[in-house]
Amino acid sequence: MKFIDEAIITVQSGDGGRGCVSFRREKFIPRGGPDGGDGGKGGDVVFVTTSRKRTLYQFRFQKHFKAKNGAHGRGKQKTGKNGQDLVIELPPGTLVTDAGTGQNIIDLIKPGERLVLSKGGRGGQGNTRFKTSKNRSPRFAQPGEPGETKTIKLELKLLADVGIIGLPNAGKSTLITTVSSARPKIGSYPFTTLFPSLGVVETDLGEPFVVADIPGLIKGAHKGTGLGTRFLRHIERTRILVHLIDVSAIDSDDPLHGYNTINKELALYNQKLAEKPQIAVLNKIDLPDTREAAKTFQSAAKGKKVTLISALTGKGVDDLKLQIVQLLDRSHE
């Protein structure tokens, strides 16, 4: 299924039904009074979050949504039926903003959250409502109020405890496959992964945690290079980051080049991303002649703890999961 994480849609609530102008016609009653009923209320447009939805794919083809109108009032003081509400399901983690002004409306994070976005128009009153001692036969009724029309931007930001970041081909997809049941596409070329993948990691050390494989970031990502801004937004909700580095690609002359490139992009996009707790991980230590490169990186990192793993063989992965659990526990404090 294609991953869609942004959409602009137009929603319109239902119009209220008009009130009825009617008069009683009964045998032996020569002057029947007004008996026009009220119009029904228009349907609301309601957003509801549900775990059944994981992307905004449904909005790829349908952009306009309208709730049902209220029915018109009828004679014998019959009120028109209210219009049916239109319920639109969204995945948790959807940010709702006004497409025109950019103003945030609501951030729908948890499943089951509900927002009445556009209220249906009020139904018009029938002529029965306007009967007075001076005007016993009113020949007018109210029209129904129109519904509200809004153009809305929906932006999905994945909800995950841990975000796996790094340059393309660092082994992020392989790692998430090793630690969870997620099965993203894996290949030996850049940008194999075209959208984030989520996996649940179960351990004997505490509660399971959700990890997100964020597609490869590159220099200029904060400006949108390589679809960087679309990927970076999914890191915003994560609590900690696992920074994966391909040890076989480390340049001995500048061992921290790739590591610093990613962290600079995080800071340029949003300084809060650069301040998130981060675990530095050197991957692919199963490859020959990588020990020396790992030592060079650790020396340049100046005392920063660096974890060595092989996502392919699983070596060091259990130690990494332990570090993640401990850091997640500290982030709650």
MARPA-62496 format. One record per residue: residue in three letters; x negated, y, z negated of N, C-alpha, C, O in turn. Coordinates in steps of 0.1 Angstrom, whole numbers, plus 5000, padded with zeros to 4 digits. Each point is the difference from the previous one (the first is absolute). Layout:
<nodes>
ALAXYZXYZXYZXYZ/...
</nodes>
This chain:
<nodes>
MET499249885000500850125000499150125000499150014993/LYS501350095015499250125001500150084987501150024995/PHE497850045000500050074988500350155003499250065007/ILE501949994988500450145002500050074987500749964991/ASP498550145007499950064986500450155001499850074990/GLU500849985021500550145000501150015010500049935011/ALA501050144986501250025009500750134997500050054989/ILE500650015021500850124999501449965005500149965011/ILE500950064980501349965004501050124996499750094993/THR501549905014501050104997501249934994500549905005/VAL500050154984501149934993501150114999499850124998/GLN501549835003501150084999501149934991500449895003/SER500150184987501149944992501350035008500050075009/GLY501049854986501350015007500750134997499950064990/ASP501049985020500850114999501249974991500549885001/GLY500050214992501349984992501250005010500050085009/GLY501049844988501250005008500850134997500050054989/ARG500849995021500850124998501349974993500549885000/GLY500050224993501249984993501250005010499950045011/CYS501249914984501249985009501050104997500350044989/VAL500450015022501150094999501349915003500149965012/SER500750024978501149915002501150044991499850064989/PHE501549915015501150034991500949884999500149925009/ARG500550074980500949884997501250015009500650115003/ARG499849785002501249985008500949894995499849885003/GLU501150154987500849904994501450035002500550115000/LYS500349785001501450015002500750074988499749984989/PHE501250115014500750084990499250104993500550074991/ILE498249955013499250114994499750095012499049985007/PRO501750134994499950095012498750075000499550045011/ARG500049994978498750085000498949924992499750034988/GLY499749875018499049934994498750084998499750085009/GLY499649904980498850084998498849955007500149905007/PRO498850174991498749955006499549874994500249984988/ASP499349935020499549874995498749965007499749885001/GLY499550225004498849975007498949954990499850074990/GLY499549825013499049954991498650065003499850075010/ASP499349914981498650055001499249915010500349885001/GLY498650185004499149925008499049934991499750044989/GLY499749855016499049924993498750075000499650075009/LYS499649904981498650055000499149925010500249885002/GLY498950195004499049945009499049914992499750034989/GLY499849885018499049914994498750064997499550095008/ASP499849874982498650054997499049925007500249895004/VAL498650174998498849935005499249974987499550094993/VAL500249785005499349964988498749925003500149915008/PHE498850134986498849925001499949914988500250044989/VAL499449835014499849904989498849935003499749955011/THR499450034979498849935002500249854997500849964991/THR498649955017500249864998498749935004499350045010/SER500349854983498849935003500249925013499049945005/ARG502250055000500249935013499450075011499749945011/LYS500150194988499350085010498650034997499650034988/ARG499549955022498650024997499450115009498950054998/THR501849985013499550115009501250095004501149974996/LEU498650135012501050095005500449965014500450085009/TYR499449794994500249955014501450035006500150035012/GLN500949974979501450015005500250145006501050025008/PHE498150084989500250135005499350035013499950115006/ARG499449784999499350015013500950035012499750075009/PHE501549874990500950015011501350094997500550075009/GLN499949924978501250084996499550124993499349994989/LYS501150135015499550134994501250084994499850094992/HIS501449885012501250074995500949914993500349895004/PHE500150164984500949934991501250094996499850114996/LYS501449835005501250084996500949924992500349885003/ALA500250174985501049934992501350025006500250095009/LYS500849844987501450005005500750134995499850054989/ASN501150005020500850124996501249954991500449895001/GLY500150204991501149984992501350005010500050075009/ALA501049854987501250005008500950124997499950064989/HIS500949985021500950124998501149964990500449885000/GLY500150224993501249984992501249975009500150035012/ARG501049914981501249975008501250054992499950044988/GLY501349955018501250034993500349914989499349904997/LYS501750144995500449924988498950004990499949914992/GLN499350205008498950034991499049884999499549974990/LYS500249985022499149895001498650065002499750075010/THR499449904981498650055001499249925010500149875000/GLY499150195009499249935009498949924993499550034989/LYS500149865017498949914994498750075001499650075009/ASN499649914980498750064999499149935011500149885002/GLY499050195004499049955009499049904993499650034988/GLN500049875018499149904994498650065000499550065009/ASP499849934979498750054999499049925009500349885003/LEU498750195002499049935008498749984991499450094995/VAL500349785002498949974991498849955009500149915008/ILE498850174991498849975008498949944990499750074990/GLU499949815013499049944992498650045003499650005012/LEU499650024978498650045002499049914992500549954989/PRO498350045015499049924992499650094988499850125001/PRO499949824988499450074989498750075004499249945007/GLY500650184988498850075004500250105011499150065005/THR502249974998500450105010500150144995500850024991/LEU498550075015500150144996500950075010499849995012/VAL501250084983501150065008499750154999500050064990/THR499850005022499850155001500950065010500549935009/ASP499750204990500850085010499150025012498950064999/ALA501549895013499150015012499850145004499050035006/GLY501950064991499950145004499050084991499250075005/THR501049924982499250084991498849924994499150074995/GLY500949805006499049924994500149994985499249944993/GLN501950105001500350004986500349854996500849945006/ASN498650024983500349864995501450004994500350084992/ILE500449825012501449984994499949904989500550024989/ILE498949865013499949904990498949905004499849975012/ASP499649964978499149905002500649874995500149984988/LEU500349935021500749884996499049894998499549955010/ILE500250024978499049914996500449864997499549905005/LYS501650094986500449874995501249945008500850085005/PRO499349794996501149945007501350034992500050014987/GLY501150025020501350034993500250154998501150044996/GLU497950045007500250154999501050045011500149955011/ARG500750154985501150055009500150155001499850074990/LEU500449985022500050145002501250045010500049945011/VAL500950144984501150055009499350125008499950114994/LEU499849875018499250105008501050115005499750114999/SER501449845007500950105006501449964995500549895002/LYS500250204992501349984994501150025011499950095008/GLY501149824992501150025010500850124998500150054988/GLY500550005022500850124999501349974992500549895001/ARG500050214992501249994992501249995010500150075010/GLY500949854987501249995008500950134998500050054989/GLY500749995021500850124999501349974993500549885000/GLN500150224993501249984993501250015009500150085009/GLY500949834989501350015008500950114995499750074990/ASN501349965018500950114997500749994987500650104995/THR499549775000500749994987499350084989500650054991/ARG498149965010499250074990500350154999499750064990/PHE500849995021500250155001501450044997500450125002/LYS500449794994501450044997500150084987499449964990/THR501350155010500150094989501550044999500849975009/SER499550104980501450054999500450105011501250025003/LYS497850055002500250105010499949945014500650065010/ASN498649844992499849945013500349854999499149924997/ARG502250055005500449864998499749915012500249884999/SER499550185012499849925012498750045007500050055012/PRO498949944981498750045007499849915013500149885000/ARG499550195010499849945013498550005004499650015012/PHE499649974978498649995003499349904990500549974989/ALA498449985015499149914992498650035002499650075010/GLN499549884982498650035001499449905010500349885000/PRO498750175008499249905008499049934990499750064989/GLY499849835015499049944992498650075002499750065010/GLU499549934979498750065001499049915008500149884999/PRO499050185009499149925008498949944991499750054989/GLY499849845016498949934992498750085002499950095007/GLU499149864985498750075000499149925010499949885001/THR499350205007499149945010498650044995499750124998/LYS499449785001498650034996499049915008500349895004/THR498650184999498949935007499049974989499450084994/ILE500349795005499249954989498749935005500049935010/LYS498950094983498849925003499849904989500050034988/LEU499849855017499749884991498649965001499549985011/GLU499850014978498649965000499749894990500350024988/LEU499349875017499749884991498650004995499150015008/LYS500849984979498649994994500149874992500749994990/LEU498549915014500049874994499750014985499250084995/LEU501549844997499849994986499149884997500449885002/ALA498550154993499049894997499250044988499750124998/ASP499849784994499150034989498650035005499350094995/VAL500349845015498650005005500050035015500749935007/GLY498550164997499850035014498649955004499050054994/ILE500949875017498749955005499650095011500750015011/ILE498350074988499650095010498649975005499349924994/GLY500350145017498749985006500050025015501050025006/LEU497849985000499850025014500649885007500249894994/PRO500150125019500549895008499049884999498850025000/ASN501749865000499349884999499249974987499149935000/ALA501450144990499349984987500549874993499449954991/GLY501749995015500549874994501250024991500349914992/LYS500450205010501250024991501149905002500649954991/SER499750025022501049905003499749864994500849934995/THR497950045007499549874995500249994985500349904994/LEU499350214999500150014985501549984996500349924990/ILE500650155016501449994995500649875003500949954993/THR498649985018500449865003499549914989500649904997/THR498250124998499349924990500750014987500249904993/VAL500250225003500650024986501549994999500550004989/SER500250005023501450005000500649915011499249945007/SER502150054994500649935011500350085013500549955009/ALA499050184990500250085012499149945012498949954997/ARG501650075015499349945012499950115011500649995010/PRO498650114987499850105011499249955011499349904999/LYS500750165013499249965011498550034997499750104994/ILE499549805009498550014998499349995013500249915008/GLY498850184994499249995012498750074998499850074991/SER499349915019498650054998499850135008498950035005/TYR502250054996499950135007500750104992500949974992/PRO498750165010500650114992501550015002500549975011/PHE500250074978501450035000500849885004501050015008/THR498649874988500849885001501350024993501149965006/THR498950094982501250034993500550135003499350114999/LEU502049905006500650125005500950064990500550115002/PHE499949824988500850054989499749934987499549895000/PRO500850184989499649954987500849874997501149985004/SER498249934988500649874996500050004985499150054993/LEU502049895001500149994986499949864996500549915007/GLY498950064982499949874994500150004985499550104994/VAL501149805000500149994986498949904995499949895004/VAL499350164986498949924995500449954986500250084991/GLU499849795007500349944987498749954993499149945007/THR500750094981498849964992500449954987501250014996/ASP497949934997500349954986499650104990500049974988/LEU499850155017499550114991501050104996499850094992/GLY501449895013501150104997501050005011500249905007/GLU500550214994501150025010499450005014498950045002/PRO501949905008499650015014499950155004500650084994/PHE498649945016499950145005500150005015499749905007/VAL500750214999500250015014498850085006499650104996/VAL499949845015498850055007500450045014500849935006/ALA498750184999500350055013498750005008499050064996/ASP501049885016498950015009500250125009500949995009/ILE498450114989500150135008499149995012498849984999/PRO501850035013499249995012498850095000500050114994/GLY499049855014498750075000500050155002500650055010/LEU498850024980499950145001498650035007499049934998/ILE501050185009498750055006499850144998500850074994/LYS498149985011499750154998501050085008500349975011/GLY500350134982501050085006501449954998501050055005/ALA499149854986501349944997501050104994501250005003/HIS498350094989500850104994500750105010501050064997/LYS498449945015500650085011500949925009500650055009/GLY499549824989500849915008499249915009500649925007/THR498150094993499249925009500249854996500049964989/GLY500249965021500349864998501349974992500149914993/LEU500850195009501349994992499750014985500849954992/GLY498250125004499550004986501150064991500249944989/THR500550175014500950054991501249914998500650004989/ARG499749925020501149904998499649894991500849954992/PHE497950025007499549904991499750064986500349934990/LEU499250195010499750064987501150024991499949994988/ARG501350045018501250024991500349884992500650024989/HIS499149865015500349884993499149984988500349924991/ILE498650165008499149994989500550084988499649984989/GLU501350125014500350104990500749944988499850054988/ARG501049845014500749944988499249894993500549964989/THR498450005016499249904994499450054987499750124999/ARG500149794991499450044988498549995000499350094994/ILE500149815013498649995001499649965014500949965008/LEU497950064996499549975013498949905000499150004991/VAL500949905018498949915002499350045013500649995011/HIS498250074988499350055011499149895006498949964994/LEU501549985017499349895006498950045010500350085009/ILE498549874990498950045009499449885006499749904993/ASP500150105020499449895007498550014997499350085006/VAL500249824986498650014997499049985012498950055000/SER501649885010499249975012499950135008499150005009/ALA501750104989500050125008499350124993500050115005/ILE499449864983499350114993498750045007499249925003/ASP500750214998498850065007498950024989500350074990/SER498649875011499050014989499550144999499650044989/ASP500450045021499650154999501150084993499650104993/ASP501649865008501150084993501149904996501049995006/PRO498749934983500849894996501450054995501049925001/LEU499250204995501350054995500850075010501050064997/HIS498549945016500750085010501549965002500950094999/GLY499449785003501449965001500850034988501250045001/TYR498249924987500750024988500450154997501150034997/ASN497950065006500350144998500950065011500850094997/THR499249855015500950055010501549984996500850095002/ILE499549794993501349974996500550094988501150055000/ASN498049964990500350094989500250145003500950074995/LYS498449985015500150145005501450025007500650104998/GLU499849805009501350005007501150014990501050075002/LEU498949854987501050004990500150144994501150044998/ALA497850024999500050134993500650115009500750094996/LEU498949905017500550105010501549995002500750105002/TYR499849784997501549985002500750044987501050075001/ASN498549884988500750034987499049984989499649884998/GLN500050224995498949984990500449904989499149944994/LYS502250045004500449904990499749865004499749914991/LEU500250075022499649865005498649974996499649894996/ALA499550215006498649984996499849994985498949944996/GLU502050104996499949994986500649874994499849974988/LYS500849955020500549874996498949914995498950005006/PRO501449914984499049904996499749915012500949965008/GLN497850014994499549935012499049904997499150024992/ILE501149865014499049894998499249995013500649975011/ALA498150044989499249985012499749865002499549934990/VAL500850015022499849865002499249985013500450055011/LEU498549884988499349965012500449865005500049904992/ASN500650095020500549885005499149945010499050065005/LYS501249814998499349925010498649964995499149995008/ILE500749994979498749964995499749855004498949964997/ASP502049985009499849865005499150005013499449905004/LEU500550225002499250015013498550004996499650044989/PRO499649915020498550004997499450144999500550095007/ASP498549924985499250124999500850124996499850115004/THR501249874986500850114995499650044986500450114995/ARG498849814998499650034987499250124999500250084990/GLU498949945019499150125000500950135002499850104994/ALA501149895015500950115003500950044988500250114997/ALA500249784996500850024988499250084989500450094993/LYS498349865005499150074991499850145003499950094991/THR499949945022499850145005501250094997499850114995/PHE501449835007501250084997500150024985500350124995/GLN499549784996500150014986499050104995500350084990/SER498549935015499050094996500450155003499950094992/ALA500749925020500450145005501250044992500350124998/ALA500549794997501350034993499750064986500950044993/LYS497849955002499650064988500849964988500650084993/GLY499349795004500749954988501449975001500649944991/LYS500150095020501449975001500249855002499249945007/LYS501750004986500349865001500449965014501050065005/VAL498449845000500349965014500349854999499149924995/THR502050035010500449865000499749945013500250055011/LEU499249834989499649935012501049885002500249924991/ILE500450075021500949895003499849955014499450075008/SER501249824994500349955014501549975001500449904995/ALA500350195011501549985002500249875007501149934999/LEU498050035010500249885009499949874991500849915002/THR498150084990499849884992500650014986500249894994/GLY500250235002500650014987499050034989500450024988/LYS498349985015499050034990500150144994500150105007/GLY500049914980500050124993501450064999500250114994/VAL500849835013501450065000500749994987500750094996/ASP499049804996500749994987499450114991500850064992/ASP498049975009499450114992500650135004500350094991/LEU500049935022500650135005501450014994500450114996/LYS500449785004501350004995500050044985500950074995/LEU498249884998499850034986499850154998500650064991/GLN498550005017499850144999501250085003500350104994/ILE500549865016501250075004501050004989500650104996/VAL499649784997500949994989499650094989500950074994/GLN497849935003499650094989500150145003500450084991/LEU499449965021500150145004501550045000500350124996/LEU500549805009501550035000500550014985500850094998/ASP498749834993500450014986499550144995500850064992/ARG498049985011499550134995500850125006500250104994/SER500249885019500850115006501350024994500650115002/HIS499949794990501350024993499850084987501050064995/GLU497849955000499850064987500150155001499850074990/
</nodes>
